[in-house]
Amino acid sequence: MRPFLLSALLVLSPLVHAERLSIERIYADPDLNGASPRALKIAPDGMRVGFLRGRADDQNQLDLWQYDIASGAMSRLVDSAALGEHKELSDTEKARRERERIAQLKGIVSYRWSPDSRKLLFSVDERLWLYDLDAKPGMNLRALTPAGFEVNDAKVSPRGGYVSFVSRQNLYVVDLTHGLNFQLTHDGKAAVHNGEAEFVAQEEMDRATGYWWAPDDSAIAFERYDESKVDEVERTEVYADRSTTVRQRYPAAGRPNAGVRIGVVAPRGGKTRWIDMGRDTDDVYLARVDWLPDGKRLSYQRESRNQRQLDLVVVDLATQRQRTVLSESSATWINLHDDLRWLKNEDAFVWASERDGHKHLYVTGLDGRVRRALTRGAWDVDKLLALDEEGGNVYFSAGRDDPLQAQVYAARLDGSEADHARRISDGEGWHEAVFGDNAAAWVDTWSDPRTPPQVSLRKPDGSRIAWIEQNELKPGHPYWPYRDSLVEPLFGSVKSEDGQDLHYRVYKPLGFEQGKRYPVFMTYYGGPGRQYVNRAWGAHFEQYMAQHGYVVFALDNRGTPRRGRKFSDAIFRELGQAEVADQLAGVAWLKAQPYVDAQHIGIFGWSYGGYQTLMLLAKAGKDFAAGVAVAPVTDWTLYDTHYTERYLDTPQSNADGYERSGVLHWLDGLPADKLLLVHGMADDNVLFANSTKLMAALQQHGTQFRLMTYPGAKHGLSTPALKVHVYTMIAAYFDEKLKPRGLP
């Protein structure tokens, strides 16, 4: 017995002494992920890579850096703290950052290379700056706008002669050669906006900009939107020391949208030419705008209000003649994308379509006829990364061989490799790629569940040129003290009721013992547009829970992306039905495991995941001991047009679907004292009214629940202090509800 006991102690000793994650450490500095560059961009000449990096003492304060490819040297170009005026951002900029999920970031949050690769454009505290690589030290920076002048969405023109930006709802241009400023629009005020993307375009359509330069600098196409017909929602933002009544134009499901127009104007001003988008411009969506390579023709994508038809329209600006070169239709909805590339050597374009049930790439002529498929198979292209027309290749990301991974592939532009595209990424796991002009090189950010993000520069064939940030998990890395406590996840699948595979990820508790049963922390997102289960680094709170005695389980239900249209379309016209059924299939699998304490399963979700928690508790409350819902939608008539109507149609045409998709319809089944409800009191995405409506209904039902609200907080509770508070509370709640007395 003594030798056995000694060997057991030797096996367990690393776990006994290994340092476990704390919630405070997850959100403290330096960044637990290591020195991970973000916003990586290869300069147009291919000689440098620009990127943003947080500081060791403040991971959210971003500075501008460069990597010199020839020398391998890395250097900081701009210290954002030294430039910053530490002023409060404008409401427009705050809203933009909230839309882009970067509300927690400070300093330089975006930048652009000039076409000659010698300058970089960026803003700090909404003041616009130009950095010149060729200037003498100390003379590199040039302020383009005065302090206090609001600046949004700044760009360098394609030939480098101008800088453009939006300020106070109008479009401006700076002539860099002569130092002259031009205001191109003048009627932007109140409900009228020029050069901006409207609310639903930013929030739901993945379109953050509202203007587009011609490739020869000759003109700018811009969006003008008028939201005077959009309902004003009066909401109260409650802060720690005050309450503010905000009147927000919010296009709720079934209600009017903003009216949109496209104008074209010269960079020095003059008469605006308006593009005729057809009738009912108040009831269509401007999905995308792109110039053709000749600079004489403009294309725009017009999506129907019900999102079942998308037209690609080309306009000859000299004659104003238009033709629809392609129309996509769907019995459910169209997924928008950024995969249009106009060819220079062929009167055609590369386009992504889901017409065969999976998203694939095609070359289509201007007559609308498909000339050839570039990819094919029972898998989805994630996105078109680059087009090398001279070399005859397209590059794209996909989960072709494993939907839990993201890999990078190349295929011939002539269609000869449609069935067997070449994988060029190295390493199983998750790759995010950024290509340079003409695809001469690309930057790969790779991770897997045991490896923090590593950034390398690659040749077109995928071979490594150099490390930009190897970020090895070794002594000195911020995660190193917790390495021995890192729990590696297991992956598997269960079947949905219609026979499709539902992928899950499970972490067994640190120090797992056979024959012992553990409580379950079950988490998910579960909504369209986001895959939760993957083979990537991260999930630090899940690691925390696994290191503190929980089985941690996550499953991607039908309706989530990257699995084809049969998988996603299961939620059409009724939300919360297929999702709940699939999560319960996961629960059934959990209960069959000998190490699971089936009486102590807790569920947690945020946003759509918060909605999912409420629906699971209301429809199957007996299966769960507790649930946490953060910022949930409770009534889909309160959410915006483009998102909600995509899946449910309008309330007028699908009243029963809205009723059955809403949480309040199922409240009779929601058990008492099993819910912790959390919401930011200034949330302008999922309005706080969603939670107040639920609170009132639960109180009328006599159903006890717990509540935490955050004064002044938006949808993401974005500050480190709020993150620490909310996750500490969530962990304590589950400890109370799920761990029998005496269980660590």
C-alpha positions in Angstrom: 0.0 0.0 0.0 2.8 2.5 0.7 4.3 2.5 -2.8 0.8 3.0 -4.3 0.1 5.8 -1.9 3.4 7.5 -2.7 2.9 7.3 -6.5 -0.6 8.7 -6.1 0.7 11.6 -4.1 3.4 12.2 -6.8 0.7 12.3 -9.5 -1.5 14.7 -7.6 1.2 17.0 -6.3 1.3 19.3 -9.3 -2.4 19.9 -8.9 -2.1 20.5 -5.2 0.5 23.2 -5.8 -0.7 24.6 -9.2 -2.1 28.1 -9.0 -5.7 28.3 -10.0 -7.3 31.2 -11.9 -9.1 33.9 -10.1 -11.8 36.1 -11.6 -9.8 39.1 -10.5 -6.8 37.8 -12.5 -8.8 37.1 -15.6 -9.6 40.8 -16.0 -6.3 42.2 -14.5 -3.2 43.4 -16.2 -1.1 42.2 -18.0 -3.4 40.4 -20.4 -3.7 36.8 -19.5 -3.5 35.8 -23.2 0.0 37.3 -23.5 1.3 39.9 -25.9 -1.4 39.3 -28.6 -1.3 42.0 -31.4 -4.7 43.0 -32.8 -5.9 44.9 -35.9 -3.0 43.4 -37.9 -2.6 44.9 -41.4 0.1 44.4 -44.0 1.3 47.6 -45.6 0.4 47.9 -49.3 4.1 47.5 -50.3 4.4 44.4 -48.2 7.4 45.6 -46.2 5.7 46.1 -42.8 2.9 44.9 -40.6 1.0 47.3 -38.5 -0.8 46.4 -35.4 -2.3 47.6 -32.1 -1.1 46.4 -28.7 -2.3 46.9 -25.2 0.1 47.9 -22.4 1.5 45.7 -19.7 -0.1 47.9 -17.1 -3.4 48.5 -19.1 -4.4 45.9 -21.7 -7.2 48.2 -22.9 -5.0 51.2 -23.7 -3.8 50.5 -27.2 -0.7 51.9 -28.9 0.3 51.7 -32.6 3.2 49.4 -33.5 4.9 48.1 -36.6 6.9 45.0 -37.5 9.6 45.5 -40.1 9.7 42.4 -42.3 13.2 42.9 -43.7 14.9 43.4 -40.3 12.5 41.5 -38.1 12.4 44.5 -35.8 9.3 45.5 -33.8 8.8 49.0 -32.6 6.1 51.2 -31.1 5.3 54.1 -33.4 2.7 56.0 -31.3 2.3 56.2 -27.5 -1.5 56.8 -27.3 -1.4 58.0 -23.7 1.0 60.8 -24.6 -1.3 62.0 -27.3 -4.6 61.6 -25.5 -6.6 64.5 -24.1 -8.5 62.2 -21.7 -11.8 63.8 -22.7 -15.1 62.0 -22.7 -16.0 60.6 -26.1 -19.0 61.9 -28.0 -22.2 60.0 -27.9 -21.7 59.0 -31.6 -18.3 57.5 -30.9 -19.5 55.8 -27.8 -22.4 54.2 -29.8 -20.0 53.2 -32.6 -17.7 51.4 -30.2 -20.6 49.7 -28.5 -21.8 48.5 -31.9 -18.3 47.2 -32.7 -17.9 45.5 -29.3 -14.9 47.6 -28.4 -16.4 49.9 -25.8 -13.7 48.9 -23.2 -10.8 50.0 -25.4 -8.9 53.3 -25.2 -6.2 55.1 -27.1 -5.8 54.1 -30.7 -8.7 51.7 -31.6 -8.2 51.6 -35.4 -5.8 52.9 -38.0 -5.2 52.8 -41.8 -2.1 52.6 -44.0 -1.7 55.1 -46.8 -1.4 53.6 -50.3 2.3 54.4 -50.5 2.9 52.6 -47.1 4.7 55.6 -45.7 1.9 57.1 -43.5 -0.6 55.8 -41.0 -3.9 57.5 -40.2 -5.5 57.2 -36.7 -7.4 59.1 -34.1 -7.0 59.5 -30.4 -9.9 60.8 -28.4 -11.6 61.7 -31.7 -8.7 63.9 -32.9 -7.3 62.8 -36.2 -3.5 62.3 -36.7 -1.2 61.3 -39.5 2.1 59.5 -38.8 4.8 59.9 -41.4 7.4 57.1 -41.4 9.9 59.3 -43.4 9.8 62.3 -41.2 12.6 63.1 -38.8 12.2 61.8 -35.2 9.9 64.1 -33.3 8.4 65.4 -36.5 6.4 62.3 -37.4 3.0 63.4 -36.2 0.7 65.8 -37.9 -2.7 66.8 -36.5 -5.4 66.9 -39.2 -8.2 68.2 -37.0 -8.3 70.6 -34.1 -8.9 69.4 -30.5 -12.6 69.1 -29.7 -13.7 68.4 -33.3 -15.5 65.1 -33.4 -14.1 62.7 -35.9 -15.5 59.3 -36.9 -14.7 56.7 -39.6 -11.6 58.3 -41.0 -10.0 56.9 -44.2 -7.1 57.6 -46.6 -8.3 57.8 -50.2 -7.1 55.0 -52.5 -4.4 57.1 -54.2 -3.4 58.9 -51.0 -4.3 62.4 -52.0 -7.1 62.9 -49.4 -8.2 62.0 -45.9 -12.0 61.8 -45.2 -14.1 61.5 -42.1 -17.5 62.1 -40.7 -18.2 64.8 -38.1 -21.5 65.8 -36.6 -23.5 63.9 -39.3 -21.7 65.3 -42.3 -18.9 64.2 -44.6 -15.6 66.0 -44.7 -12.4 65.7 -46.8 -8.8 67.0 -46.2 -6.6 67.7 -49.2 -3.3 66.4 -48.0 -1.2 68.2 -50.7 -2.7 71.7 -50.2 -3.9 71.4 -46.6 -7.4 72.4 -47.6 -10.6 71.2 -45.9 -13.9 70.6 -47.7 -17.3 69.9 -46.2 -19.1 67.8 -48.7 -22.6 67.6 -47.2 -24.4 70.3 -45.2 -27.9 69.0 -44.3 -26.8 66.5 -41.6 -28.6 67.3 -38.4 -31.4 66.0 -36.3 -32.8 62.9 -38.1 -30.6 63.3 -41.2 -27.1 61.7 -41.4 -24.6 61.7 -44.2 -21.7 59.3 -44.6 -22.8 57.2 -41.7 -24.3 53.7 -41.4 -27.7 53.6 -39.8 -28.3 51.7 -36.5 -29.3 48.4 -37.9 -26.5 48.4 -40.5 -24.0 48.8 -37.7 -25.6 46.5 -35.2 -27.0 43.7 -37.5 -25.6 44.0 -41.0 -21.9 44.0 -40.3 -21.6 47.4 -42.1 -19.8 50.0 -40.0 -19.2 52.6 -42.7 -21.5 54.9 -44.7 -19.2 56.1 -47.5 -16.9 54.6 -50.2 -14.0 56.1 -52.2 -13.7 55.6 -56.0 -10.5 53.7 -56.7 -9.1 56.7 -58.7 -9.9 59.3 -56.0 -12.4 61.0 -58.4 -15.5 60.6 -56.2 -17.1 59.4 -53.0 -20.3 57.5 -52.8 -22.1 58.0 -49.5 -25.2 57.0 -47.7 -27.7 59.6 -46.6 -30.3 58.3 -44.2 -33.3 60.0 -42.7 -34.7 58.4 -39.5 -37.5 60.8 -39.0 -40.1 58.0 -39.5 -38.3 55.8 -37.0 -40.1 55.6 -33.6 -38.5 57.5 -30.8 -38.1 55.3 -27.8 -37.9 57.1 -24.5 -35.8 55.3 -22.0 -34.2 56.2 -18.8 -30.5 55.6 -18.3 -29.9 55.2 -14.6 -26.4 56.1 -13.4 -24.9 56.1 -9.9 -25.5 59.8 -9.3 -28.3 60.7 -11.8 -30.9 59.6 -14.2 -31.0 60.7 -17.8 -34.0 60.4 -20.1 -32.8 59.5 -23.6 -35.0 59.7 -26.7 -33.5 57.1 -29.1 -34.6 56.4 -32.6 -35.0 52.6 -32.4 -36.5 50.6 -35.3 -38.4 47.9 -33.4 -39.7 44.8 -35.2 -42.6 45.6 -37.5 -42.1 49.4 -37.2 -40.6 51.9 -39.8 -36.9 51.8 -40.7 -34.7 54.8 -41.7 -35.0 55.9 -45.3 -31.8 55.5 -47.2 -30.3 57.1 -50.4 -26.9 56.9 -52.2 -25.2 60.1 -53.3 -22.0 60.5 -55.3 -19.9 63.7 -54.8 -16.5 64.9 -55.9 -13.8 65.1 -53.1 -13.7 68.9 -53.3 -17.4 69.2 -53.2 -20.0 70.3 -55.8 -23.3 68.9 -56.9 -24.4 65.5 -55.5 -25.6 62.9 -58.0 -28.3 60.8 -56.4 -28.7 57.1 -57.3 -32.2 55.9 -57.9 -32.7 52.9 -55.7 -36.2 52.3 -56.8 -39.5 52.7 -55.0 -40.0 52.2 -51.3 -36.5 53.2 -50.2 -37.9 53.4 -46.7 -38.6 49.7 -46.8 -35.4 48.2 -48.3 -32.0 47.8 -46.8 -28.8 49.2 -48.3 -26.6 46.1 -47.6 -23.3 46.9 -49.4 -21.7 49.4 -51.8 -18.6 48.8 -53.9 -16.9 50.5 -56.8 -15.9 48.5 -59.9 -12.2 48.7 -60.8 -12.7 51.2 -63.6 -14.0 53.9 -61.2 -16.8 54.6 -63.6 -19.3 52.1 -62.3 -20.7 51.6 -58.8 -22.5 48.6 -57.4 -24.9 48.4 -54.5 -26.7 45.5 -52.8 -30.4 46.1 -52.1 -32.1 43.8 -49.7 -35.9 43.4 -49.3 -37.5 44.3 -46.0 -38.4 40.6 -45.5 -34.7 39.7 -46.3 -35.6 37.0 -48.7 -34.3 38.7 -51.8 -30.9 40.4 -52.4 -30.2 42.3 -55.7 -26.7 43.2 -56.9 -27.2 46.4 -59.0 -24.5 48.1 -61.2 -24.8 51.8 -62.0 -23.0 53.5 -64.9 -22.4 56.9 -63.3 -22.0 58.7 -66.7 -25.5 57.7 -67.9 -27.1 56.7 -64.6 -28.2 53.5 -66.3 -28.7 50.6 -63.9 -29.0 46.9 -64.2 -29.5 44.1 -61.8 -26.7 41.6 -62.5 -27.6 39.1 -59.8 -30.5 38.3 -57.5 -30.4 35.9 -54.6 -33.6 34.5 -53.0 -34.4 32.3 -50.1 -37.4 30.7 -48.6 -36.2 31.8 -45.1 -33.6 34.6 -45.2 -30.5 35.8 -47.0 -27.2 36.0 -45.0 -25.2 39.1 -46.0 -21.5 38.8 -46.6 -18.4 40.7 -47.7 -17.3 38.2 -50.4 -17.8 40.3 -53.5 -14.6 40.9 -55.6 -14.7 42.5 -59.1 -12.3 40.9 -61.5 -10.0 43.1 -63.6 -9.2 40.6 -66.4 -12.7 39.2 -66.9 -16.1 40.9 -67.1 -17.2 39.0 -64.0 -16.9 38.9 -60.2 -16.4 36.4 -57.4 -19.5 36.0 -55.2 -20.5 33.8 -52.3 -23.9 32.1 -52.3 -25.8 29.6 -50.2 -27.9 28.4 -53.1 -27.0 24.7 -52.7 -27.5 24.7 -48.9 -23.9 25.6 -48.1 -22.0 28.8 -48.6 -19.6 28.6 -51.5 -17.7 30.8 -53.9 -18.6 31.3 -57.6 -17.4 33.3 -60.6 -20.4 35.1 -62.1 -20.6 37.2 -65.2 -22.2 40.6 -65.5 -25.0 38.8 -67.3 -25.8 37.1 -64.0 -24.8 33.6 -65.2 -22.6 31.5 -63.0 -19.4 30.7 -65.0 -17.8 28.3 -62.6 -17.8 27.2 -58.9 -14.6 27.8 -57.0 -15.6 25.7 -54.0 -18.0 22.8 -53.5 -19.0 20.3 -50.8 -21.1 19.8 -47.6 -19.3 22.5 -45.7 -19.4 26.3 -45.5 -16.9 28.9 -46.6 -16.5 31.4 -43.7 -15.2 34.3 -45.7 -13.2 35.2 -48.9 -9.8 36.4 -47.6 -8.0 37.5 -50.8 -8.1 37.3 -54.5 -4.9 37.0 -56.5 -6.1 37.4 -60.1 -2.6 37.4 -61.6 -1.6 34.2 -59.8 -5.0 32.7 -60.4 -5.9 31.9 -56.8 -8.6 32.7 -54.2 -7.9 32.3 -50.5 -10.6 31.7 -47.9 -11.3 30.4 -44.4 -13.5 27.5 -43.6 -14.1 24.5 -41.3 -14.1 22.0 -44.2 -12.6 19.1 -42.4 -13.8 19.9 -38.9 -16.5 22.6 -38.1 -14.8 23.2 -34.8 -11.8 24.5 -36.5 -11.1 27.5 -38.8 -8.4 26.8 -41.4 -7.1 28.7 -44.4 -7.4 27.4 -47.9 -6.4 28.2 -51.5 -8.2 27.3 -54.7 -7.7 28.0 -58.4 -9.6 30.8 -59.9 -10.4 28.7 -62.9 -12.5 26.3 -60.8 -10.2 23.3 -61.3 -9.8 22.8 -57.5 -13.5 23.3 -56.5 -13.6 19.8 -54.9 -10.2 19.8 -53.4 -9.0 23.2 -52.3 -5.5 23.3 -50.8 -5.2 23.8 -47.0 -2.3 26.2 -46.4 -2.7 26.8 -42.7 -0.4 24.9 -40.3 -1.7 23.4 -37.1 -5.0 22.1 -35.9 -7.2 24.7 -34.1 -8.4 28.2 -35.0 -6.7 30.4 -37.6 -7.5 34.0 -38.3 -5.8 35.3 -41.5 -5.1 38.8 -42.9 -3.8 39.0 -46.4 -1.7 41.8 -48.0 -2.4 43.3 -51.4 -2.2 40.8 -54.2 -1.9 38.0 -51.6 1.9 38.2 -51.7 1.9 37.4 -47.9 -0.5 36.9 -45.0 -0.5 37.1 -41.3 -1.8 34.1 -39.4 -3.1 34.3 -35.8 -3.4 30.7 -34.5 -4.5 29.2 -31.2 -5.8 25.9 -29.8 -7.2 25.1 -26.4 -3.7 24.7 -24.9 -1.9 27.4 -26.9 -2.4 31.2 -26.6 -2.6 33.1 -29.9 0.6 33.0 -31.9 1.1 35.4 -34.8 3.3 34.6 -37.8 4.0 36.0 -41.3 3.3 33.5 -44.1 4.0 33.0 -47.8 1.1 32.3 -50.1 1.7 28.5 -49.8 1.5 28.8 -46.0 5.2 28.4 -45.2 6.3 30.6 -42.3 8.5 33.6 -43.1 8.8 34.9 -39.5 7.2 35.1 -36.1 5.6 38.4 -35.3 4.6 37.3 -31.9 5.4 33.7 -30.9 3.8 34.2 -27.5 5.1 30.9 -26.1 3.6 29.6 -22.9 6.8 29.6 -20.9 8.2 31.3 -17.7 7.4 35.0 -17.9 4.1 34.6 -19.9 1.1 35.9 -17.9 -0.6 32.5 -18.1 2.5 30.5 -17.0 1.6 30.4 -13.2 -1.7 28.7 -14.2 -0.4 26.3 -16.8 -0.5 23.3 -14.6 -4.2 24.0 -13.7 -5.2 24.3 -17.3 -8.0 21.8 -18.0 -8.0 20.5 -21.6 -11.5 20.2 -23.0 -13.0 17.1 -24.5 -15.2 17.4 -27.7 -18.0 15.2 -29.0 -21.5 15.3 -30.4 -25.1 14.3 -29.7 -28.0 14.1 -32.2 -30.7 16.6 -32.6 -34.3 15.4 -33.0 -33.9 15.6 -36.8 -30.7 13.6 -36.7 -28.1 16.4 -37.1 -24.9 16.5 -35.1 -24.8 18.9 -32.1 -21.2 19.6 -31.1 -20.3 20.0 -27.5 -17.2 20.9 -25.4 -16.8 19.6 -21.9 -14.3 20.3 -19.2 -13.9 17.8 -16.3 -13.1 19.4 -13.0 -9.4 19.9 -12.1 -8.3 17.0 -10.0 -11.1 14.8 -11.4 -11.7 11.6 -9.4 -13.4 8.5 -10.8 -16.5 7.5 -8.9 -17.3 11.1 -7.7 -20.2 13.2 -9.0 -19.8 16.8 -9.8 -22.2 19.8 -10.3 -22.5 21.1 -13.8 -22.0 24.7 -15.1 -23.6 24.7 -18.5 -23.1 27.7 -20.8 -24.0 28.7 -24.4 -24.8 31.5 -26.7 -27.1 29.6 -29.0 -28.1 32.3 -31.3 -27.5 33.0 -35.0 -24.2 34.5 -36.0 -21.9 33.1 -33.3 -20.3 29.7 -32.9 -19.5 29.0 -29.2 -17.9 25.5 -29.3 -14.5 25.6 -31.1 -10.9 24.5 -30.8 -9.5 27.9 -29.9 -7.8 29.4 -26.9 -9.8 31.3 -24.4 -12.9 30.5 -22.3 -11.2 31.7 -19.2 -14.3 31.8 -17.0 -15.1 28.3 -18.1 -11.6 27.3 -17.0 -12.2 29.1 -13.7 -15.3 27.1 -13.1 -13.6 23.8 -14.0 -10.7 24.6 -11.7 -13.3 25.2 -8.9 -15.0 21.9 -8.9 -17.5 22.0 -11.9 -18.1 20.0 -14.9 -18.3 22.7 -17.6 -20.5 22.0 -20.6 -21.3 23.9 -23.8 -23.2 22.9 -26.9 -24.0 24.6 -30.1 -27.7 24.1 -31.0 -29.4 24.4 -34.4 -29.5 28.0 -35.5 -25.8 28.7 -34.9 -23.6 29.3 -37.9 -21.0 27.4 -40.1 -23.1 24.2 -40.4 -25.2 24.9 -43.5 -28.7 26.1 -44.1 -30.6 23.0 -42.8 -28.9 23.5 -39.5 -29.5 27.3 -39.3 -33.0 27.4 -40.7 -34.5 25.2 -37.9 -35.3 28.4 -35.9 -37.3 30.1 -38.7 -40.5 31.8 -37.5 -40.2 30.4 -33.9 -37.2 31.1 -31.7 -36.6 29.2 -28.5 -38.0 25.9 -29.8 -35.2 24.1 -31.7 -32.6 25.7 -29.4 -34.2 24.4 -26.2 -34.8 21.0 -27.7 -31.1 20.7 -28.6 -29.8 22.0 -25.3 -32.0 19.4 -23.6 -30.4 16.7 -25.7 -27.1 17.9 -24.2 -28.7 17.7 -20.7 -29.8 14.1 -21.4 -26.2 13.3 -22.4 -24.9 14.9 -19.2 -27.3 13.0 -17.0 -26.1 9.7 -18.5 -22.5 10.4 -17.4 -21.4 8.7 -14.2 -19.5 11.7 -13.0 -22.4 14.2 -13.2 -24.6 15.2 -10.3 -27.8 15.4 -12.3 -29.6 17.3 -9.5 -27.2 20.2 -9.6 -27.1 21.5 -13.2 -26.9 25.3 -13.6 -27.2 27.3 -16.8 -25.8 30.7 -17.8 -26.0 32.9 -20.9 -25.6 36.5 -22.0 -27.7 38.4 -24.6 -29.2 35.6 -26.8 -27.7 33.2 -24.3 -29.6 35.0 -21.5 -32.8 34.6 -23.5 -31.9 30.9 -23.8 -31.6 30.6 -20.0 -35.1 32.0 -19.5 -36.6 29.7 -22.1 -34.9 26.7 -20.7 -36.0 27.5 -17.1 -39.6 28.2 -18.4 -39.9 25.1 -20.5 -37.8 22.6 -18.6 -37.2 24.1 -15.1 -37.2 20.7 -13.4 -34.0 19.8 -15.2 -32.0 22.7 -13.6 -31.1 23.8 -10.1 -30.4 27.4 -11.1 -30.0 29.8 -14.1 -28.4 33.2 -14.8 -29.6 35.4 -17.6 -27.6 38.5 -18.4 -29.1 41.2 -20.7 -31.8 38.9 -22.2 -34.4 39.6 -24.8 -37.7 38.8 -23.3 -40.1 40.2 -25.9 -39.0 40.1 -29.5 -41.3 43.0 -30.4 -38.9 45.2 -28.4 -35.9 44.2 -30.5 -34.8 45.7 -33.8 -36.2 45.2 -37.3 -33.3 43.6 -39.2 -32.3 41.0 -36.7 -35.8 40.0 -35.5 -37.6 40.0 -38.8 -34.9 37.9 -40.4 -35.9 35.0 -38.3 -39.5 35.7 -37.3 -40.9 37.9 -40.1 -42.9 40.9 -38.8 -45.3 40.8 -35.8 -48.1 41.6 -38.2 -47.4 38.5 -40.3 -46.4 36.1 -37.6 -48.2 37.1 -34.4 -48.2 33.5 -33.1 -44.5 33.0 -33.7 -43.7 36.2 -31.8 -45.9 35.1 -28.9 -44.4 31.6 -28.7 -40.9 33.0 -29.1 -41.3 35.4 -26.2 -40.4 34.5 -22.7 -43.6 35.8 -21.1 -45.7 33.2 -22.9 -44.0 30.5 -20.9 -43.8 32.1 -17.5 -46.2 29.6 -15.8 -43.4 27.1 -16.1 -40.6 29.2 -14.7 -39.8 27.8 -11.2 -39.5 30.1 -8.2 -36.1 31.0 -6.8 -34.0 29.5 -9.6 -33.3 32.7 -11.6 -30.7 35.4 -11.3 -31.5 38.2 -13.7 -28.8 40.8 -14.6 -29.0 43.8 -16.9 -27.2 47.1 -17.5 -29.5 50.1 -16.9 -28.3 52.1 -19.9 -28.3 49.2 -22.4 -29.2 50.6 -25.8 -29.0 47.3 -27.7 -31.2 44.9 -25.7 -33.2 47.7 -24.0 -33.5 47.5 -20.2 -37.3 47.4 -20.8 -36.9 43.7 -21.7 -35.9 43.0 -18.1 -38.4 45.5 -16.5 -41.2 43.8 -18.4 -40.0 40.4 -17.1 -39.7 41.7 -13.6 -43.2 42.9 -13.6 -44.6 39.7 -15.0 -42.7 37.5 -12.5 -44.0 39.7 -9.7 -47.5 39.4 -10.9 -47.0 35.6 -11.0 -45.7 35.6 -7.5 -42.4 34.1 -8.7 -39.4 34.9 -6.6 -36.1 35.7 -8.4 -32.9 37.5 -7.8 -31.9 40.7 -9.5 -28.7 42.7 -10.2 -28.8 45.9 -12.2 -25.8 48.0 -13.2 -26.2 51.8 -13.2 -24.9 53.5 -16.4 -23.8 50.2 -17.9 -24.4 49.2 -21.5 -25.0 45.8 -23.0 -21.5 44.4 -22.5 -20.8 45.6 -18.9 -17.5 46.5 -20.5 -15.2 47.8 -17.8 -12.9 45.4 -15.9 -14.5 46.4 -12.6 -18.0 45.5 -13.8 -16.7 42.2 -15.4 -15.1 41.2 -12.1 -18.2 42.1 -10.2 -20.7 40.3 -12.4 -18.6 37.1 -12.8 -17.8 37.0 -9.1 -21.5 37.2 -8.4 -22.4 34.5 -10.9 -19.8 32.1 -9.5 -21.0 32.7 -6.0 -24.6 32.2 -7.0 -23.8 28.8 -8.6 -21.7 27.8 -5.6 -24.7 28.5 -3.4 -27.2 26.7 -5.6 -25.2 23.8 -7.1 -22.7 22.7 -4.5 -24.0 20.6 -1.7 -22.8 21.8 1.7 -19.2 20.9 2.3 -18.3 20.4 -1.4 -15.3 22.6 -2.4 
